[in-house]
Amino acid sequence: MSQATLFHNPLIRWGMPVTGAAVAIGIAFFILDDRTVQLAIVGVAALHLLVTPQILKRAAREA
């Protein structure tokens, strides 16, 4: 019998990357001055927001 993990909950799967992306975007706009670096961090945060839930979903399926 398979035991449910936290990753089975969609709120956890999406909440983790949302908070990480929010922190990264906050740092990009409130601390950094270089526009190119800000946009690069926003791009990485967007990628993190889209890819991480899929990886966590796969991890939940295989757990």
N, C-alpha and C positions, 0 to 999 in steps of 0.2 A: 504494500500500500504506500502510495506516495504522500509525503508530508508537504503541506502547503508552506511556501516560503513568503517572505515579504514581497518578493518580486512578482508574485501572482497578482498583487493589488495594483491596478492601473494608477492609482494616486501616488504610489511610491515610485513606480516606473517613470512617470512623467514629472513628479515633484522634485526628484533628485536633479535632473538636468535643468529644470526651470530655475531652481535656486542657484545652481552653479553658473548658469548663463547670466542670471541677474547680477550676481557678484562680479563676474568678469566685465559685463557691460558697465556696471557702476564704476569699477576701477578705471576702465577705459575712458570714460567721459569726465570723471571727477578728479582723477589724479594725473593722467597723461595729457600732454599738450600736442603731440605730433598727430596730425589728422590721419596719416597713413597707418600708423600703429593702431590708432583707435578703430579704423575700419577693418584692419586685420583681426583684431580681437573680437569685433562684432561678428566677423565671418566665422571664426573658430567657435564662438558661442552658439551661433546658429547651427553649425555642423554638430556640435555637442548636443544641442536641443533635439535634433532630428535623429541622430544615430544612436545615442545612449538608450532610449526606450526600446529600440529594436534589439539591441544586445541584451538588455535585461530581460526582455520577453523570451529570448532564446535560452537564456540562463535559467529562467523559471521553468521552461518546458523540459529542459534536460535535468533539472534537479529532482 
